[in-house]
Amino acid sequence: MESRTAVETVEAIDASVSALAAFVRRATGNAVPGTDGVALTGDPDSAGVDPLRDQADAHLDGLAELAKVEAQLAALKVQLVAGYAKAEKALASPAESPQDRTVREMAVTSEIACVLTISERAASALLCDALELTTVRPLTLSALQAGALSWQHARIMVDETANLDPAGAAALEAHFLDPDAPEAARGIPAGELVPCVPGEGAYLAGAAPPGQHRKTPCPQYGGPAGGVRPGP
């Protein structure tokens, strides 16, 4: 795991949680005068003009900020999972046999499952997604880290690029997440575009048809091998 990237994610989460706390205080009638009103509306003179409307808006704004925090937490989870897997690989003997490698990978999956209290199948899928995002899907991870893309949408992007060649996968990701890409999708937040990826992917680079469940090779510990990402 690149330590600076993870630290930046934590800092972004900290800022978002502070904003979320201000929304919650406003929504519950516990706003700090002269502080939360500015943070929530951007205009201190507008606070209190219509208290009920302001309170209702604060609930919605809080939900929006919460969704951002959830995406950022997902990004941090991805970075921690991938970082752990790569650290365990670095600890392995250079003369590690294929059998030893398989045992190590199974142990890593089991440890992740235990810590997160999820099934090993779910841990395996999370590990595959994490390695994919941290190695070859930088735009998707950046959007997740910024809270601009939900975890569900990030997983769809990973799934829809899994069977494409590197150039096609990069083009599909850039189409939705790079505003400077040729013929980039414009005018709609990336999170609203990603559910359309199956059709778009098929058009751009021969992605599998919508709804088709796939089992695709997972990049284990920095390179393709071994693991298989369970289908949805």
Secondary structure, DSSP 4 states (H G I P E B T S, - for coil): --HHHHHHHHHHHHHHHHHHHHHHHHHTT-PPTTTHHHHHHS-GGGTTSSHHHHHHHHHHHHHHHHHHHHHHHHHHHHHHHHHHHHHHHHHS-TT--HHHHHHHHHHHHHHHHHHHT--HHHHHHHHHHHHHHHHT-HHHHHHHHTTSS-HHHHHHHHHHHTTS-HHHHHHHHHHHH-TTSTT---SS-HHHHGGGHHHHHHHHH-PPPTT----EEEEETTEEEEEEEPP-
